[in-house]
Amino acid sequence: MIQSLGFDVYAVCNGGALVKGPEQSTLHAENYDVTPVTELARELDLTLFAQRDAHELGGADFIIDTGSNWNDATHAHFNNNSEWAEKADLLASEPAYLVSGAFDRESALNEFAREIASRFPGIYNTIILPLLDSGHFYCEISPKHIDKWHGLTKLHEHLGIEAEHTCTVGDQLNDMAMVTAAGHGVAMGNGHEDLQKVARFICGDNKEDGILDVVNYIHDINKTHAQAS
């Protein structure tokens, strides 16, 4: 994705667990052992997949567990990402990954999240998001302290930028931390209503070039600061 943009950028990836610099250099990475959640997923007949920094380590980006039956959404995810995905037994492979997740019905993933919270209190974050145009949902699992704002703070430290001078844009609940913490937190017009309630600014819908509203907003803010100084 970074390469397809056509210019050098910094990127906060994998829910905040990985921060990449220009030319895909790794500025920060935090892995965790997915063994406990893999075992629980199998118990509930869910299929876990885990993500790793393939550019740094080699091999596949996505490792999809072979220890349970795959549903249609999991098959589609593998087929759509076959160039970067690999089938493997997650309990027999390296245990450390950046983030893990599962695709299924919302009710099944709600049960998964409840069991994670019950069996491993205070250890993991779980966020359940709609999987666009599929009818399925996605449950993302990461260590408790990891979120997109955590990754951005690592980038702040590297670049010497303060939170008040940061603009973040999101549409789902996994964007909540960064939208509330940034000096300029923006919610998409099609975003979750709880995110819109805490945002400083709501831009247009993502299907209607709403991000251009953010570009104009940043331009106006910078112009105001320049005039004030």
Legacy VTK file of the C-alpha trace (Angstrom):
# vtk DataFile Version 3.0
C-alpha trace
ASCII
DATASET POLYDATA
POINTS 229 float
0.000 0.000 0.000
2.817 2.409 0.890
4.505 1.728 -2.437
1.259 2.283 -4.359
0.965 5.844 -3.025
3.987 6.806 -5.075
5.771 8.833 -2.397
7.617 8.234 0.852
5.400 8.216 3.935
5.403 7.103 7.542
2.711 4.550 8.383
1.133 3.266 11.595
-0.008 -0.293 10.844
-1.610 -3.338 12.434
-3.723 -1.374 14.887
-0.713 0.551 16.214
1.645 -2.381 16.778
3.888 -1.503 13.829
5.318 1.838 12.705
7.023 2.046 9.334
9.231 4.788 7.980
9.975 5.808 4.411
11.340 2.966 2.285
9.500 0.578 4.665
12.088 0.789 7.428
10.733 -0.416 10.796
10.681 2.286 13.474
8.746 0.316 16.078
7.198 -3.145 16.370
5.490 -4.962 19.243
4.636 -8.647 18.940
2.613 -10.859 21.253
1.990 -14.566 21.756
-1.253 -15.543 19.995
-1.301 -19.083 21.436
-4.011 -18.445 24.091
-6.436 -16.773 21.668
-5.741 -19.390 18.985
-6.706 -22.154 21.414
-9.876 -20.284 22.397
-10.793 -19.616 18.763
-10.534 -23.317 17.965
-12.678 -24.150 20.988
-15.398 -21.837 19.636
-14.978 -23.147 16.064
-13.523 -19.865 14.821
-10.483 -19.457 12.595
-7.786 -17.087 13.797
-5.373 -15.349 11.483
-2.296 -13.464 12.602
-0.247 -10.729 10.981
3.508 -10.259 10.943
6.031 -7.832 9.454
6.882 -9.821 6.336
9.004 -7.035 4.867
11.295 -7.284 7.884
11.119 -11.048 8.449
10.414 -12.487 5.005
7.570 -14.871 4.226
3.864 -14.092 4.370
2.072 -11.122 5.945
-0.987 -13.158 6.971
-0.841 -16.577 8.607
-4.275 -18.251 8.671
-4.771 -21.084 11.144
-5.479 -24.528 9.723
-6.669 -25.958 13.031
-10.374 -25.232 12.466
-12.921 -25.106 9.644
-12.839 -21.964 7.511
-16.002 -19.984 6.812
-16.729 -18.101 3.579
-15.203 -14.845 4.846
-11.952 -16.563 5.809
-11.730 -18.279 2.419
-12.381 -14.938 0.702
-9.712 -13.215 2.795
-7.165 -15.860 1.845
-8.106 -15.802 -1.836
-8.042 -12.005 -2.025
-4.651 -11.877 -0.307
-3.120 -15.103 -1.628
0.070 -13.317 -2.650
0.685 -12.316 0.969
-1.088 -15.098 2.886
-0.090 -18.549 4.083
-1.949 -21.466 5.651
-0.325 -22.855 8.806
-0.987 -24.351 12.218
-0.681 -21.295 14.469
-0.006 -23.507 17.484
2.963 -25.096 15.727
4.486 -21.916 14.272
6.220 -18.913 15.781
3.966 -17.568 18.568
4.766 -13.862 18.207
2.610 -11.728 15.904
1.650 -8.060 15.653
-2.129 -8.505 15.717
-4.640 -11.298 15.254
-8.269 -11.528 14.227
-11.186 -13.643 13.073
-14.071 -13.304 10.613
-17.574 -14.559 11.410
-21.118 -13.552 12.340
-21.359 -10.664 14.777
-22.979 -12.881 17.443
-20.155 -15.436 17.250
-17.509 -12.732 17.529
-19.308 -11.091 20.460
-19.124 -14.436 22.254
-15.427 -14.690 21.357
-14.757 -11.208 22.772
-16.681 -11.988 25.968
-14.710 -15.201 26.492
-11.413 -13.395 25.916
-12.340 -10.766 28.513
-13.504 -13.434 30.967
-10.556 -15.801 30.648
-7.806 -13.224 30.167
-8.962 -10.130 32.105
-6.964 -6.994 31.407
-4.705 -8.701 28.851
-6.261 -8.018 25.442
-8.222 -5.410 23.520
-10.967 -6.694 21.228
-12.662 -4.553 18.606
-15.502 -5.862 16.411
-16.007 -4.140 13.067
-18.269 -4.768 10.060
-16.487 -6.405 7.153
-17.634 -4.198 4.301
-19.925 -5.684 1.655
-19.753 -9.199 3.105
-22.381 -9.581 5.826
-19.629 -10.788 8.162
-17.761 -9.001 10.929
-14.121 -8.848 11.977
-12.825 -9.167 15.547
-9.347 -7.723 16.065
-7.308 -8.850 19.087
-4.256 -6.998 20.370
-2.465 -6.481 23.697
-4.325 -4.140 26.052
-1.943 -1.206 25.609
-1.883 -1.321 21.807
-4.071 0.983 19.722
-3.526 3.361 16.827
-2.719 6.250 19.156
0.010 4.137 20.785
1.625 3.765 17.369
1.254 7.476 16.674
2.988 8.358 19.949
6.005 6.363 18.753
5.950 8.404 15.554
5.624 11.606 17.596
8.763 10.667 19.521
10.653 9.988 16.306
9.593 13.200 14.557
9.344 15.497 17.572
5.651 16.274 17.026
3.184 17.082 19.812
-0.306 15.603 20.110
-1.953 19.006 19.756
-0.413 19.361 16.305
-1.711 16.013 15.077
-4.806 15.427 12.941
-6.315 11.940 12.960
-9.225 10.662 10.862
-11.303 7.560 11.578
-14.614 5.833 10.966
-14.820 2.904 13.407
-14.414 2.225 17.121
-10.817 1.067 16.713
-10.090 4.708 15.831
-11.522 6.019 19.110
-8.215 6.370 20.977
-6.495 8.395 18.278
-9.509 10.591 17.504
-9.993 11.526 21.168
-6.285 12.042 21.935
-5.205 14.083 18.916
-5.447 17.843 18.885
-7.589 17.571 15.773
-9.652 14.376 15.817
-11.924 13.893 12.811
-14.705 11.360 12.198
-15.860 10.360 8.734
-19.445 11.202 7.816
-20.159 7.487 7.451
-18.383 6.703 10.732
-19.712 5.110 13.907
-22.011 7.469 15.815
-20.022 7.077 19.049
-16.885 8.228 17.237
-18.713 11.192 15.736
-19.830 12.264 19.223
-16.241 12.745 20.423
-14.716 14.109 17.209
-13.720 17.740 16.895
-14.909 17.765 13.303
-17.046 15.479 11.103
-16.087 15.392 7.445
-18.021 13.987 4.495
-18.715 10.373 3.618
-15.782 8.244 2.463
-17.608 7.475 -0.797
-18.013 11.182 -1.495
-14.368 12.260 -1.124
-14.953 13.288 2.473
-11.220 13.172 3.129
-10.907 16.320 0.994
-12.807 18.126 3.759
-9.961 17.147 6.083
-7.330 18.473 3.679
-9.184 21.799 3.553
-9.565 21.775 7.349
-5.814 21.281 7.832
-5.089 24.012 5.288
-7.372 26.443 7.139
-5.852 25.579 10.532
-2.311 26.068 9.224
-3.308 29.358 7.592
-4.821 30.592 10.867
-1.675 29.668 12.821
0.541 31.360 10.237
-1.466 34.583 10.453
-1.402 34.491 14.262
2.376 34.187 14.337
LINES 1 230
229 0 1 2 3 4 5 6 7 8 9 10 11 12 13 14 15 16 17 18 19 20 21 22 23 24 25 26 27 28 29 30 31 32 33 34 35 36 37 38 39 40 41 42 43 44 45 46 47 48 49 50 51 52 53 54 55 56 57 58 59 60 61 62 63 64 65 66 67 68 69 70 71 72 73 74 75 76 77 78 79 80 81 82 83 84 85 86 87 88 89 90 91 92 93 94 95 96 97 98 99 100 101 102 103 104 105 106 107 108 109 110 111 112 113 114 115 116 117 118 119 120 121 122 123 124 125 126 127 128 129 130 131 132 133 134 135 136 137 138 139 140 141 142 143 144 145 146 147 148 149 150 151 152 153 154 155 156 157 158 159 160 161 162 163 164 165 166 167 168 169 170 171 172 173 174 175 176 177 178 179 180 181 182 183 184 185 186 187 188 189 190 191 192 193 194 195 196 197 198 199 200 201 202 203 204 205 206 207 208 209 210 211 212 213 214 215 216 217 218 219 220 221 222 223 224 225 226 227 228
